[in-house]
């Protein structure tokens, strides 16, 4: 089923199998994804296509400067016909939520997602409502648009995203395939789901059974500790980030048909899971990027090798 999901997306978004794998990883361990890249690389289309693979509910919010928190969470309103207050649920009451161009909304509206992303619930007028299971936020933003009218996400909100994924430009031949595919027809859309909510729930439970042995635990802790000790970093990876790297490793190992997490999964996931959680010093930000800091950490920390692990 997981392979069918990737094949279905590949027919719509050419050359992004690795990105689909990251989305599957987040879905199977209950995480959220921030899709970043320049305009026109297919961020929104990918998010919409992925959501249609699941036989669940999907909502989209176009984040704009005039968006209010209640537009996201919902609110109680007075029904004059019944003379009672009634709940109007917000778009967050769904399985897959697309927060499109999230950095265009004000910090007040961005903060409306803090509770739902961390606790899978929303509080309206003092009453807590559980969100559907599974629940996943896929947010998009254009990092080149940090100008007037845009509001970069604060660190507390970035830390709630399991993964940051950069779409990247397609390879030369992949872009040629796009031209040839859509030369005489409209862009394709996914029309039928390939998995059910019950199947996703079952796989999530199976992911929790993927083992993580002590050498891999140690490797995760060493990577996280190295980010905190880096002279280029003001704030390193949080304990939430430590758990996120472990859980993402379990999900990715499961997707790849393994019963245990090897350093290979951890090493490949580290840039996506850890980089957005760093806060660089002023001097560090002038010399390096967050990704380059993580790459340096991966270079400096030796990868554990023992029987049953694949060598790097």
KEPA-509168 format. One record per residue (C-alpha): residue in one letter; z negated, x negated, y; residue number from 1. Coordinates in nm, 4 decimals. Each point is the difference from the previous one (the first is absolute). Example, Ala and Ser with C-alpha at 12.3 -4.5 7.8 and 13.67 -1.06 7.14 Angstrom:
<recs>
rest, zz, xx, yy, nr
A, -0.7800, -1.2300, -0.4500, 1
S, 0.0660, -0.1370, 0.3440, 2
</recs>
This chain:
<recs>
rest, zz, xx, yy, nr
X, 0.0000, 0.0000, 0.0000, 1
X, -0.0829, -0.2828, 0.2418, 2
X, 0.3416, -0.1543, -0.0671, 3
X, 0.1650, 0.3366, 0.0629, 4
X, -0.1751, 0.0166, 0.3355, 5
X, 0.1382, -0.3393, 0.1014, 6
X, 0.3499, 0.0895, -0.1202, 7
X, -0.0041, 0.3229, 0.1994, 8
X, -0.1017, -0.1817, 0.3189, 9
X, 0.2559, -0.2758, -0.0620, 10
X, 0.2767, 0.2591, 0.0097, 11
X, -0.1086, 0.1029, 0.3495, 12
X, -0.1445, -0.3220, 0.1471, 13
X, 0.2109, -0.2909, -0.1202, 14
X, -0.1688, -0.3315, -0.0783, 15
X, -0.3647, 0.1045, 0.0510, 16
X, -0.1352, 0.0052, -0.3559, 17
X, -0.2810, -0.2396, 0.0938, 18
X, -0.1107, 0.2318, 0.2806, 19
X, -0.0005, 0.2989, -0.2369, 20
X, -0.2193, -0.2017, -0.2376, 21
X, -0.2473, -0.0537, 0.2837, 22
X, -0.0062, 0.3744, 0.0741, 23
X, -0.0645, 0.0726, -0.3668, 24
X, -0.2815, -0.2542, 0.0038, 25
X, -0.1669, 0.1751, 0.2935, 26
X, 0.0436, 0.3447, -0.1537, 27
X, -0.1567, -0.0998, -0.3323, 28
X, -0.3119, -0.1506, 0.1550, 29
X, -0.0519, 0.2606, 0.2716, 30
X, 0.1066, -0.2204, 0.2906, 31
X, 0.2037, 0.0433, 0.3166, 32
X, 0.3070, -0.1902, 0.1185, 33
X, 0.1148, -0.1197, 0.3415, 34
X, 0.3770, -0.0517, 0.0132, 35
X, 0.0984, -0.2439, 0.2725, 36
X, 0.3335, -0.1261, 0.1243, 37
X, 0.2601, 0.0344, 0.2699, 38
X, 0.1716, 0.3373, 0.0584, 39
X, 0.2727, 0.1058, -0.2387, 40
X, -0.1211, -0.1784, -0.3143, 41
X, -0.0780, 0.3233, -0.1859, 42
X, -0.3785, 0.0316, 0.0360, 43
X, -0.0109, 0.3758, 0.0545, 44
X, 0.2746, 0.0710, -0.2533, 45
X, -0.1811, -0.2041, -0.2641, 46
X, -0.3289, 0.1816, 0.0624, 47
X, 0.1673, 0.3410, -0.0217, 48
X, 0.1962, -0.0970, -0.3109, 49
X, -0.3093, -0.1315, -0.1779, 50
X, -0.1961, 0.3163, 0.0766, 51
X, 0.2702, 0.2149, -0.1596, 52
X, -0.0429, -0.1819, -0.3305, 53
X, -0.3364, 0.1697, -0.0471, 54
X, -0.0265, 0.3709, -0.0709, 55
X, -0.2637, 0.0375, 0.2688, 56
X, -0.0297, 0.0939, 0.3648, 57
X, 0.1402, -0.2080, 0.2843, 58
X, -0.0621, 0.0168, 0.3748, 59
X, 0.1379, -0.2046, 0.2849, 60
X, -0.1578, -0.0636, 0.3405, 61
X, 0.2093, -0.1505, 0.2773, 62
X, -0.2550, -0.2018, 0.1952, 63
X, 0.0571, 0.0287, 0.3756, 64
X, -0.2183, -0.0705, 0.3061, 65
X, -0.0768, 0.3720, 0.0444, 66
X, -0.1159, 0.0509, -0.3603, 67
X, -0.3561, 0.1353, -0.0204, 68
X, -0.2499, -0.0751, -0.2799, 69
X, -0.0119, 0.3704, -0.0936, 70
X, 0.3779, -0.0134, -0.0520, 71
X, -0.0789, -0.2330, -0.2878, 72
X, -0.3268, 0.1320, -0.1449, 73
X, 0.0200, 0.3726, 0.0748, 74
X, -0.2321, 0.2315, 0.1924, 75
X, -0.1704, 0.3395, 0.0064, 76
X, 0.1568, 0.2676, 0.2182, 77
X, -0.1121, 0.3492, 0.0974, 78
X, 0.2061, 0.2735, -0.1637, 79
X, -0.0072, 0.2956, 0.2374, 80
X, 0.1157, 0.2413, -0.2714, 81
X, -0.2894, -0.0792, -0.2340, 82
X, -0.2423, -0.1076, 0.2768, 83
X, -0.0881, -0.3046, -0.2077, 84
X, 0.0570, -0.3735, 0.0157, 85
X, 0.2510, -0.1221, -0.2566, 86
X, 0.0942, -0.3459, -0.1181, 87
X, 0.3463, -0.1327, 0.0687, 88
X, 0.0393, -0.2996, -0.2275, 89
X, 0.1615, -0.3116, 0.1398, 90
X, 0.2791, -0.2027, -0.1611, 91
X, -0.2573, -0.2275, -0.1659, 92
X, -0.0555, 0.2670, -0.2673, 93
X, 0.2778, -0.1347, -0.2185, 94
X, 0.0705, -0.2508, -0.2763, 95
X, 0.2328, -0.2296, 0.1955, 96
X, -0.0373, -0.0291, 0.3778, 97
X, 0.2656, -0.1802, 0.2025, 98
X, -0.1417, -0.1247, 0.3309, 99
X, 0.3265, -0.0881, 0.1669, 100
X, -0.0120, -0.2637, 0.2776, 101
X, -0.3779, 0.0024, -0.0030, 102
X, -0.0280, -0.2531, 0.2823, 103
X, 0.1548, 0.2447, 0.2480, 104
X, -0.3114, 0.2214, -0.0006, 105
X, -0.3134, -0.0703, 0.2046, 106
X, -0.3034, -0.1632, -0.1659, 107
X, -0.1765, 0.3367, 0.0083, 108
X, 0.2671, 0.1590, -0.2168, 109
X, 0.0316, -0.3057, -0.2237, 110
X, -0.3738, 0.0242, -0.0667, 111
X, 0.0461, 0.3484, -0.1471, 112
X, 0.1198, -0.1749, -0.3169, 113
X, -0.3035, -0.2278, -0.0408, 114
X, -0.2095, 0.2462, -0.1998, 115
X, 0.2830, 0.1324, -0.2146, 116
X, 0.1193, -0.3492, -0.0937, 117
X, -0.3462, -0.1226, -0.0946, 118
X, -0.1720, 0.3056, -0.1489, 119
X, 0.2853, 0.2317, -0.1055, 120
X, -0.1522, 0.2797, 0.2031, 121
X, 0.0308, 0.1483, 0.3467, 122
X, -0.2836, 0.1382, 0.2122, 123
X, 0.0813, 0.3002, 0.2191, 124
X, -0.2767, 0.1447, 0.2191, 125
X, -0.2652, -0.1553, -0.2216, 126
X, 0.1477, 0.1177, -0.3312, 127
X, 0.1396, -0.2606, -0.2400, 128
X, 0.3114, 0.0974, -0.1945, 129
X, 0.1223, -0.2029, -0.2967, 130
X, 0.3632, -0.1048, 0.0045, 131
X, 0.2371, 0.0616, -0.2921, 132
X, 0.0106, -0.2581, -0.2781, 133
X, 0.1884, -0.2287, 0.0111, 134
X, 0.0088, -0.0653, 0.3742, 135
X, 0.2000, -0.2773, 0.1600, 136
X, 0.0868, -0.0894, 0.3585, 137
X, 0.3288, -0.1762, 0.0628, 138
X, 0.0211, -0.1117, 0.3618, 139
X, 0.2908, -0.1669, 0.1754, 140
X, 0.0103, -0.2112, 0.3122, 141
X, 0.2405, -0.2282, 0.1827, 142
X, -0.1817, -0.3283, 0.0737, 143
X, 0.2571, -0.1007, 0.2633, 144
X, -0.0965, 0.2961, 0.2190, 145
X, -0.3329, -0.1204, 0.1345, 146
X, 0.0894, 0.1106, 0.3497, 147
X, -0.1219, 0.2701, 0.2359, 148
X, -0.0359, 0.3275, -0.1883, 149
X, -0.1053, -0.1635, -0.3271, 150
X, -0.3513, -0.0524, -0.1301, 151
X, -0.0569, -0.2716, -0.2655, 152
X, -0.2274, 0.1115, -0.2823, 153
X, -0.3586, -0.1315, 0.0270, 154
X, -0.1353, -0.2270, -0.2723, 155
X, -0.2265, 0.2742, -0.1396, 156
X, 0.3034, 0.2153, -0.0723, 157
X, 0.2180, -0.2821, -0.1291, 158
X, -0.2751, -0.0831, -0.2492, 159
X, 0.0353, 0.3474, -0.1499, 160
X, 0.3573, -0.0671, -0.1080, 161
X, 0.0193, -0.1441, -0.3501, 162
X, 0.3368, -0.1628, 0.0646, 163
X, 0.2243, -0.0988, 0.2848, 164
X, 0.3639, -0.0117, -0.1064, 165
X, 0.2876, -0.1386, 0.2017, 166
X, 0.3329, 0.1590, -0.0858, 167
X, 0.2187, -0.2938, 0.1018, 168
X, 0.3746, -0.0016, 0.0530, 169
X, 0.2186, 0.0594, -0.3068, 170
X, 0.1812, -0.2938, -0.1566, 171
X, 0.3673, -0.0465, 0.0897, 172
X, 0.1355, 0.1581, -0.3199, 173
X, -0.2625, 0.2767, 0.0078, 174
X, 0.1154, 0.0981, 0.3464, 175
X, 0.3597, -0.0085, -0.1213, 176
X, -0.1014, 0.2419, -0.2758, 177
X, -0.1506, 0.2275, 0.2652, 178
X, 0.3293, 0.0042, 0.1891, 179
X, 0.1991, 0.0724, -0.3137, 180
X, -0.2416, 0.2682, -0.1202, 181
X, -0.0115, 0.1967, 0.3239, 182
X, 0.3558, -0.0613, 0.1187, 183
X, 0.1183, 0.3456, -0.1009, 184
X, -0.3213, 0.1929, -0.0550, 185
X, -0.3310, 0.0827, 0.1612, 186
X, -0.3148, -0.1929, -0.0784, 187
X, -0.1519, 0.1007, -0.3323, 188
X, -0.3286, 0.1830, -0.0334, 189
X, -0.2438, 0.0330, -0.2889, 190
X, 0.0080, 0.3648, -0.0999, 191
X, -0.2220, 0.0206, -0.3092, 192
X, -0.3389, -0.1566, -0.0853, 193
X, -0.0317, -0.2313, -0.2992, 194
X, -0.3794, 0.0227, -0.0408, 195
X, -0.2745, 0.2576, 0.0280, 196
X, -0.3404, -0.0103, 0.1650, 197
X, -0.1684, 0.0092, -0.3425, 198
X, 0.2026, -0.3024, -0.1126, 199
X, -0.1031, -0.1928, 0.3106, 200
X, -0.3670, 0.0869, -0.0584, 201
X, 0.0258, -0.1136, -0.3621, 202
X, 0.1555, -0.3323, 0.0988, 203
X, -0.2673, -0.0570, 0.2664, 204
X, -0.2688, 0.0279, -0.2671, 205
X, 0.1921, -0.2415, -0.2228, 206
X, 0.0263, -0.2494, 0.2867, 207
X, -0.3804, -0.0081, 0.0230, 208
X, -0.0109, -0.1253, -0.3592, 209
X, 0.2139, -0.3081, 0.0731, 210
X, -0.2321, -0.2974, -0.0486, 211
X, -0.0785, -0.2689, 0.2565, 212
X, -0.1598, -0.3079, -0.1552, 213
X, -0.2309, -0.2504, 0.1666, 214
X, 0.2593, -0.2679, 0.0876, 215
X, 0.2082, 0.2632, 0.1804, 216
X, -0.3083, 0.1338, 0.1768, 217
X, -0.0808, -0.3533, 0.1119, 218
X, 0.3559, -0.0512, 0.1254, 219
X, -0.0201, 0.3207, 0.2074, 220
X, -0.3330, -0.1066, 0.1501, 221
X, 0.1290, -0.3495, 0.0795, 222
X, 0.3021, 0.1410, 0.1835, 223
X, -0.2143, 0.2366, 0.2038, 224
X, -0.2573, -0.2685, 0.0807, 225
X, 0.2746, -0.2371, 0.1120, 226
X, 0.1210, 0.2533, 0.2592, 227
X, -0.3509, 0.0174, 0.1444, 228
X, -0.0262, -0.3794, 0.0209, 229
X, 0.3417, -0.0580, 0.1577, 230
X, -0.0206, -0.1590, 0.3473, 231
X, 0.2877, 0.2259, 0.1104, 232
X, -0.1881, 0.3207, -0.0820, 233
X, -0.2658, 0.1822, 0.2025, 234
X, -0.0653, 0.2680, -0.2614, 235
X, 0.1033, -0.0502, -0.3610, 236
X, 0.0581, 0.2503, -0.2774, 237
X, -0.2713, 0.2642, -0.0336, 238
X, -0.1741, 0.1018, -0.3249, 239
X, 0.2236, 0.3079, 0.0087, 240
X, 0.2931, -0.2402, -0.0139, 241
X, -0.1524, -0.1790, -0.3009, 242
X, -0.0184, 0.3262, -0.1944, 243
X, 0.3457, 0.0978, 0.1198, 244
X, 0.1514, -0.3201, -0.1412, 245
X, -0.1696, 0.0558, -0.3354, 246
X, 0.1059, 0.3663, -0.0240, 247
X, 0.3539, -0.0750, 0.1101, 248
X, 0.0129, -0.2699, -0.2678, 249
X, -0.1053, 0.2526, -0.2642, 250
X, 0.2677, 0.2456, 0.1112, 251
X, 0.2766, -0.2600, 0.0143, 252
X, -0.0933, -0.1379, -0.3420, 253
X, 0.0140, 0.3546, -0.1389, 254
X, 0.3414, 0.0595, 0.1567, 255
X, 0.1225, -0.3209, -0.1643, 256
X, -0.1289, 0.1137, -0.3397, 257
X, -0.3041, -0.2286, -0.0219, 258
X, -0.3549, 0.0789, -0.1118, 259
X, -0.1598, -0.2736, 0.2138, 260
X, 0.0402, -0.1406, 0.3493, 261
X, 0.1312, -0.3548, 0.0164, 262
X, 0.0046, -0.2334, 0.3024, 263
X, 0.3723, 0.0749, 0.0243, 264
X, -0.0710, 0.3546, 0.1211, 265
X, -0.2713, -0.1176, 0.2388, 266
X, 0.2163, -0.2740, 0.1492, 267
X, 0.2993, 0.2282, 0.0500, 268
X, -0.2116, 0.2733, 0.1618, 269
X, -0.2140, -0.2191, 0.2273, 270
X, 0.2399, -0.0061, 0.3005, 271
X, 0.0387, 0.3801, -0.0072, 272
X, -0.3674, 0.0785, -0.0579, 273
X, -0.1735, -0.2662, 0.2106, 274
X, 0.2161, -0.0986, 0.2981, 275
X, -0.0499, 0.3144, 0.2111, 276
X, -0.3783, -0.0325, -0.0385, 277
X, -0.0174, -0.3327, 0.1859, 278
X, -0.0876, -0.0477, 0.3657, 279
X, 0.1388, -0.3311, 0.1238, 280
X, -0.1520, -0.2148, 0.2698, 281
X, 0.1921, -0.0306, 0.3251, 282
X, 0.1027, -0.3544, -0.0872, 283
X, 0.0811, 0.0985, -0.3578, 284
X, 0.2233, 0.2868, 0.1097, 285
X, 0.2027, -0.2422, 0.2112, 286
X, 0.0658, -0.2283, -0.2982, 287
X, 0.0113, 0.2302, -0.3009, 288
X, 0.0534, 0.3541, -0.1193, 289
X, -0.2362, 0.1922, -0.2254, 290
X, 0.2450, -0.0354, -0.2865, 291
X, 0.0198, -0.3783, 0.0437, 292
X, -0.3809, -0.0221, -0.0113, 293
X, -0.0039, 0.1850, -0.3331, 294
X, 0.2825, -0.2184, -0.1316, 295
X, -0.2023, -0.3095, 0.0918, 296
X, -0.3032, 0.1413, -0.1805, 297
X, 0.2112, 0.0681, -0.3094, 298
X, 0.1273, -0.3569, 0.0145, 299
X, -0.3474, -0.1511, 0.0342, 300
X, -0.1816, 0.2028, -0.2682, 301
X, 0.0928, -0.1100, -0.3544, 302
X, 0.1152, 0.2766, -0.2299, 303
X, -0.2186, 0.0369, -0.3107, 304
X, 0.1873, -0.0589, -0.3240, 305
X, -0.1369, 0.0879, -0.3401, 306
X, 0.1244, 0.1433, -0.3264, 307
X, 0.1610, 0.3384, 0.0535, 308
X, 0.1011, -0.0713, 0.3581, 309
X, 0.3515, -0.0801, 0.1072, 310
X, 0.0301, -0.3323, 0.1797, 311
X, 0.1065, -0.0008, 0.3616, 312
</recs>
